[in-house]
Amino acid sequence: AGYIDSTPDGIPAIGEVESIPGFILAAGFSGHGFGIGPGTGHMIADIITGRAPIVDPRPYRPERLKMSAWGKVSEF
């Protein structure tokens, strides 16, 4: 038994945390981290080194979680 981390929208949070410059977060894989970990590692390496990321990192940015509650856009 173990804990499976997940985000409200089911999409991992990957990217720099705005409130902690230089801190790159990669969490919330909902049990799929083993399968998508290599691609995530490559994307994070690209972000850190300033290269064009292997995939568009914007859909994974951690800040998106401030705008929603369990996948629904907040009206506030």
Backbone as a chain_set.jsonl record, in Angstrom:
{"seq": "AGYIDSTPDGIPAIGEVESIPGFILAAGFSGHGFGIGPGTGHMIADIITGRAPIVDPRPYRPERLKMSAWGKVSEF", "coords": {"N": [[0.841, -1.166, 0.0], [0.369, 2.281, -0.573], [0.721, 5.825, -0.973], [-0.825, 7.613, -3.535], [0.022, 10.333, -5.296], [-1.816, 13.071, -6.538], [-3.262, 15.608, -8.622], [-5.871, 18.117, -8.537], [-6.958, 18.263, -11.138], [-5.969, 16.03, -12.341], [-3.682, 16.153, -13.879], [-0.176, 16.244, -14.001], [1.784, 18.495, -11.95], [4.223, 20.444, -13.114], [7.08, 22.318, -13.213], [8.588, 25.591, -12.61], [8.12, 26.97, -9.402], [6.386, 29.829, -8.745], [6.541, 31.379, -6.372], [8.876, 30.518, -5.223], [11.653, 31.085, -6.47], [13.688, 29.319, -8.777], [13.051, 26.834, -7.785], [12.038, 23.819, -8.947], [9.191, 21.996, -9.524], [7.882, 18.724, -9.674], [5.3, 16.831, -9.563], [2.369, 14.915, -8.598], [1.597, 12.793, -10.303], [-0.287, 10.802, -10.354], [0.147, 8.019, -10.097], [1.359, 7.416, -12.503], [3.966, 8.117, -12.817], [6.232, 6.472, -13.202], [6.043, 5.7, -15.847], [5.924, 8.134, -17.319], [8.0, 9.539, -16.313], [10.681, 9.634, -17.519], [10.31, 11.366, -19.757], [9.427, 13.633, -18.41], [11.701, 14.235, -16.899], [13.443, 14.914, -18.972], [12.149, 17.185, -20.013], [12.298, 18.902, -17.767], [15.071, 19.156, -17.542], [15.553, 20.536, -19.916], [14.198, 22.942, -19.35], [15.688, 23.916, -17.159], [18.238, 24.252, -18.292], [17.739, 26.121, -20.202], [17.101, 25.466, -22.796], [14.899, 24.877, -25.629], [11.958, 23.38, -24.573], [11.188, 19.85, -24.722], [8.496, 19.273, -24.916], [5.589, 21.394, -24.791], [5.607, 23.168, -21.864], [3.628, 24.673, -20.604], [0.899, 23.712, -20.101], [1.302, 22.22, -17.818], [2.093, 23.812, -15.749], [2.523, 24.681, -12.342], [1.075, 26.862, -11.271], [-1.435, 26.86, -12.389], [-3.127, 25.523, -10.748], [-4.026, 27.286, -8.883], [-6.157, 28.523, -10.013], [-8.337, 26.876, -10.172], [-10.704, 24.465, -8.886], [-10.68, 21.235, -8.274], [-10.619, 20.681, -11.06], [-12.453, 22.459, -12.106], [-13.074, 25.679, -13.279], [-12.583, 28.433, -11.23], [-15.025, 30.749, -10.097], [-14.528, 32.979, -8.675]], "CA": [[0.0, 0.0, 0.0], [1.106, 3.534, -0.619], [-0.029, 7.016, -1.329], [-0.695, 8.055, -4.922], [-0.199, 11.779, -5.348], [-2.546, 13.523, -7.715], [-3.704, 16.995, -8.611], [-7.326, 18.167, -8.726], [-7.364, 18.029, -12.527], [-5.385, 14.778, -12.819], [-2.521, 16.437, -14.721], [0.935, 16.559, -13.117], [2.27, 19.862, -11.8], [5.633, 20.407, -13.487], [7.611, 23.621, -13.565], [9.1, 26.424, -11.53], [7.127, 27.516, -8.485], [6.569, 31.283, -8.789], [6.879, 31.951, -5.074], [10.19, 30.027, -4.812], [12.475, 31.107, -7.694], [14.692, 28.27, -8.895], [12.515, 25.547, -7.333], [11.281, 23.13, -9.991], [8.312, 20.981, -8.957], [7.366, 17.673, -10.548], [4.505, 16.019, -8.647], [0.974, 14.713, -8.975], [1.544, 11.923, -11.481], [-1.415, 9.873, -10.212], [0.572, 6.645, -10.317], [1.924, 7.241, -13.842], [5.304, 8.679, -12.82], [7.218, 5.537, -13.747], [5.933, 5.708, -17.306], [6.185, 9.435, -17.937], [9.143, 10.14, -15.641], [11.786, 9.996, -18.403], [9.955, 12.568, -20.518], [9.402, 14.739, -17.457], [13.098, 14.565, -16.619], [13.99, 15.604, -20.146], [11.545, 18.516, -20.067], [12.857, 19.697, -16.679], [16.453, 19.471, -17.92], [15.465, 21.601, -20.921], [13.805, 24.179, -18.668], [16.807, 24.371, -16.33], [19.365, 24.665, -19.128], [17.334, 27.19, -21.104], [16.802, 24.968, -24.147], [13.476, 24.746, -25.952], [11.49, 22.115, -23.987], [10.776, 18.754, -25.604], [7.056, 19.501, -25.08], [5.148, 22.671, -24.235], [5.404, 22.977, -20.429], [2.571, 25.532, -20.055], [-0.259, 23.009, -19.512], [1.686, 21.55, -16.583], [2.59, 24.785, -14.767], [1.87, 24.552, -11.025], [0.197, 27.995, -10.983], [-2.792, 26.608, -12.89], [-3.937, 24.982, -9.655], [-4.601, 28.406, -8.138], [-7.313, 29.009, -10.739], [-9.406, 25.898, -10.286], [-10.988, 23.571, -7.769], [-11.027, 19.923, -8.805], [-10.817, 20.699, -12.5], [-13.459, 23.427, -12.525], [-12.582, 27.039, -13.181], [-13.194, 29.184, -10.138], [-15.773, 31.942, -10.506], [-14.194, 34.052, -7.744]], "C": [[0.882, 1.223, 0.0], [0.192, 4.654, -1.044], [0.218, 7.349, -2.796], [-1.006, 9.538, -4.948], [-0.926, 12.138, -6.635], [-2.922, 14.981, -7.538], [-5.214, 17.011, -8.832], [-7.781, 17.87, -10.153], [-6.754, 16.769, -13.131], [-4.174, 14.936, -13.709], [-1.367, 16.817, -13.797], [1.251, 18.059, -13.072], [3.775, 19.819, -12.023], [6.063, 21.808, -13.875], [8.094, 24.379, -12.348], [7.948, 26.977, -10.706], [7.391, 29.016, -8.379], [7.061, 31.862, -7.476], [8.241, 31.492, -4.543], [11.083, 29.96, -6.059], [13.572, 30.036, -7.664], [14.216, 26.9, -8.448], [11.632, 24.958, -8.425], [10.502, 21.989, -9.344], [7.916, 19.978, -10.036], [6.63, 16.686, -9.636], [3.098, 15.843, -9.196], [0.791, 13.831, -10.196], [0.456, 10.854, -11.42], [-1.044, 8.423, -10.504], [1.221, 6.389, -11.668], [3.361, 7.749, -13.946], [6.359, 7.77, -13.419], [7.214, 5.59, -15.277], [6.3, 7.028, -17.954], [7.353, 10.171, -17.29], [10.292, 10.51, -16.566], [11.505, 11.257, -19.24], [9.922, 13.805, -19.64], [10.815, 15.187, -17.134], [13.745, 15.326, -17.752], [13.445, 17.027, -20.226], [12.12, 19.418, -18.973], [14.307, 20.083, -16.996], [16.478, 20.586, -18.963], [15.146, 22.941, -20.274], [14.991, 24.754, -17.893], [17.955, 24.91, -17.179], [19.013, 25.757, -20.126], [17.088, 26.759, -22.537], [15.293, 24.947, -24.367], [13.0, 23.394, -25.413], [11.006, 21.12, -25.038], [9.274, 18.807, -25.886], [6.722, 20.851, -24.454], [4.864, 22.495, -22.745], [4.23, 23.761, -19.847], [1.373, 24.774, -19.488], [0.03, 22.371, -18.15], [2.085, 22.519, -15.468], [1.815, 24.688, -13.452], [0.867, 25.671, -10.736], [-1.238, 27.767, -11.452], [-3.716, 26.122, -11.78], [-4.543, 26.077, -8.784], [-5.93, 28.86, -8.745], [-8.472, 28.041, -10.786], [-9.573, 25.107, -8.984], [-11.496, 22.261, -8.364], [-11.443, 19.974, -10.261], [-11.837, 21.689, -12.994], [-12.922, 24.829, -12.302], [-13.352, 27.781, -12.086], [-13.897, 30.438, -10.66], [-15.422, 33.134, -9.642], [-13.037, 34.867, -8.231]], "O": [[2.003, 1.203, 0.51], [-0.96, 4.442, -1.424], [1.365, 7.363, -3.242], [-2.127, 9.961, -4.667], [-0.666, 11.561, -7.69], [-2.897, 15.513, -6.428], [-5.779, 16.009, -9.272], [-8.85, 17.298, -10.363], [-6.991, 16.466, -14.301], [-3.677, 13.947, -14.248], [-1.553, 17.633, -12.894], [1.013, 18.788, -14.035], [4.514, 19.236, -11.229], [5.473, 22.418, -14.768], [8.027, 23.895, -11.218], [6.927, 27.399, -11.25], [8.476, 29.434, -7.975], [7.914, 32.75, -7.473], [8.715, 32.009, -3.531], [11.25, 28.887, -6.639], [14.28, 29.873, -6.67], [14.891, 25.902, -8.697], [10.604, 25.532, -8.783], [11.084, 21.121, -8.694], [7.648, 20.354, -11.177], [7.247, 15.819, -9.017], [2.689, 16.529, -10.133], [-0.074, 14.092, -11.031], [0.308, 10.076, -12.363], [-1.833, 7.683, -11.091], [1.599, 5.254, -11.958], [3.917, 7.807, -15.043], [7.285, 8.244, -14.077], [8.267, 5.531, -15.911], [6.917, 7.048, -19.019], [7.666, 11.298, -17.672], [10.845, 11.601, -16.427], [12.38, 12.108, -19.4], [10.332, 14.888, -20.057], [11.097, 16.385, -17.098], [14.505, 16.268, -17.527], [14.197, 17.968, -20.479], [12.402, 20.588, -19.233], [14.717, 21.216, -16.741], [17.324, 21.478, -18.901], [15.752, 23.959, -20.61], [15.26, 25.953, -17.969], [18.574, 25.913, -16.823], [19.891, 26.265, -20.823], [16.886, 27.604, -23.409], [14.512, 24.993, -23.417], [13.576, 22.362, -25.759], [10.49, 21.496, -26.09], [8.831, 18.428, -26.97], [7.507, 21.383, -23.669], [3.959, 21.741, -22.388], [3.866, 23.533, -18.694], [0.862, 25.183, -18.446], [-0.896, 22.023, -17.417], [2.385, 22.084, -14.356], [0.586, 24.62, -13.458], [-0.106, 25.441, -10.017], [-2.158, 28.419, -10.959], [-4.934, 26.285, -11.857], [-5.478, 25.818, -8.026], [-6.734, 29.505, -8.072], [-9.503, 28.35, -11.384], [-8.699, 25.095, -8.118], [-12.607, 22.194, -8.891], [-12.46, 19.405, -10.659], [-12.077, 21.764, -14.199], [-12.375, 25.125, -11.24], [-14.581, 27.759, -12.029], [-13.398, 31.103, -11.569], [-15.97, 34.216, -9.853], [-12.626, 35.815, -7.562]]}, "num_chains": 1, "name": "protein.A"}
